[in-house]
Amino acid sequence: MYELELQKIREAELIRRADRERLVRAARLARRDARRAARGSVRQEGERTVSTDRGREHFTHAA
C-alpha cells in the first residue's frame, strides 16, 4: 500500500509540473508574438530614427 500511495503522489506531482511547464511555454510564446507584432508595426511605419545624447537624429543602419 505504501508504494501505491507514493506512486500516486509522484504521478500527481508530474501532472502538476507538466501543467506548469505548458503554462510557462504559452506565456513565452505570447510575449514573443507580442514583441514580433510590435516590431512589425514599427517596420510598417518606415525607417525609424534613433536619438543620440547630442540631440541629433540619424537613420538606423540597414541590415
NUSE-250635 format. One record per residue (C-alpha): x, y, z; residue number from 1. Coordinates in pm, 1 decimal, m for minus. Example, Ala and Ser with C-alpha at 12.3 -4.5 7.8 and 13.67 -1.06 7.14 Angstrom:
<rec u="1230.0" v="m450.0" w="780.0" n="1"/>
<rec u="1367.0" v="m106.0" w="714.0" n="2"/>
END
This chain:
<rec u="0.0" v="0.0" w="0.0" n="1"/>
<rec u="278.7" v="240.4" w="84.2" n="2"/>
<rec u="436.7" v="210.0" w="m261.4" n="3"/>
<rec u="99.2" v="267.4" w="m428.2" n="4"/>
<rec u="48.5" v="589.1" w="m232.5" n="5"/>
<rec u="397.1" v="709.1" w="m324.0" n="6"/>
<rec u="329.0" v="636.2" w="m689.1" n="7"/>
<rec u="3.5" v="833.6" w="m678.3" n="8"/>
<rec u="180.3" v="1129.2" w="m515.9" n="9"/>
<rec u="456.7" v="1114.8" w="m775.6" n="10"/>
<rec u="205.6" v="1093.3" w="m1059.8" n="11"/>
<rec u="14.5" v="1395.4" w="m927.8" n="12"/>
<rec u="338.8" v="1593.4" w="m895.3" n="13"/>
<rec u="440.4" v="1509.0" w="m1252.7" n="14"/>
<rec u="99.7" v="1618.1" w="m1381.9" n="15"/>
<rec u="126.6" v="1949.9" w="m1192.7" n="16"/>
<rec u="479.6" v="2004.3" w="m1326.9" n="17"/>
<rec u="369.0" v="1934.2" w="m1685.4" n="18"/>
<rec u="75.8" v="2177.0" w="m1649.7" n="19"/>
<rec u="309.0" v="2444.3" w="m1510.7" n="20"/>
<rec u="557.5" v="2395.3" w="m1795.3" n="21"/>
<rec u="278.4" v="2421.1" w="m2054.2" n="22"/>
<rec u="160.3" v="2744.8" w="m1894.4" n="23"/>
<rec u="512.9" v="2890.0" w="m1897.8" n="24"/>
<rec u="559.8" v="2788.4" w="m2262.3" n="25"/>
<rec u="229.6" v="2951.5" w="m2358.0" n="26"/>
<rec u="328.3" v="3272.6" w="m2176.5" n="27"/>
<rec u="666.4" v="3281.5" w="m2351.9" n="28"/>
<rec u="504.2" v="3232.2" w="m2690.8" n="29"/>
<rec u="250.6" v="3507.1" w="m2618.9" n="30"/>
<rec u="528.5" v="3750.4" w="m2518.1" n="31"/>
<rec u="731.6" v="3660.9" w="m2826.1" n="32"/>
<rec u="430.7" v="3708.7" w="m3051.8" n="33"/>
<rec u="356.9" v="4045.1" w="m2888.9" n="34"/>
<rec u="717.1" v="4160.0" w="m2941.5" n="35"/>
<rec u="709.2" v="4046.4" w="m3303.1" n="36"/>
<rec u="379.7" v="4225.1" w="m3361.6" n="37"/>
<rec u="520.3" v="4543.6" w="m3208.2" n="38"/>
<rec u="833.5" v="4522.3" w="m3420.9" n="39"/>
<rec u="621.5" v="4458.8" w="m3726.4" n="40"/>
<rec u="421.2" v="4775.3" w="m3669.2" n="41"/>
<rec u="743.5" v="4976.3" w="m3638.9" n="42"/>
<rec u="874.2" v="4830.9" w="m3962.7" n="43"/>
<rec u="549.0" v="4912.9" w="m4139.1" n="44"/>
<rec u="583.2" v="5278.7" w="m4042.6" n="45"/>
<rec u="900.7" v="5300.9" w="m4248.6" n="46"/>
<rec u="1250.3" v="5379.3" w="m4136.3" n="47"/>
<rec u="1275.0" v="5475.3" w="m3774.8" n="48"/>
<rec u="1517.8" v="5727.5" w="m3632.9" n="49"/>
<rec u="1742.5" v="5694.2" w="m3333.0" n="50"/>
<rec u="1807.0" v="5982.8" w="m3096.2" n="51"/>
<rec u="2155.1" v="6041.2" w="m2960.4" n="52"/>
<rec u="2258.6" v="6219.1" w="m2643.7" n="53"/>
<rec u="2362.6" v="6522.6" w="m2850.2" n="54"/>
<rec u="2009.6" v="6571.6" w="m2976.4" n="55"/>
<rec u="2091.7" v="6475.2" w="m3334.1" n="56"/>
<rec u="1894.0" v="6211.2" w="m3513.6" n="57"/>
<rec u="2014.0" v="5970.2" w="m3774.1" n="58"/>
<rec u="1866.8" v="5675.0" w="m3957.6" n="59"/>
<rec u="1942.9" v="5325.3" w="m3836.2" n="60"/>
<rec u="2180.2" v="5114.3" w="m4040.4" n="61"/>
<rec u="2030.6" v="4882.7" w="m4297.1" n="62"/>
<rec u="2082.8" v="4514.2" w="m4235.5" n="63"/>
END
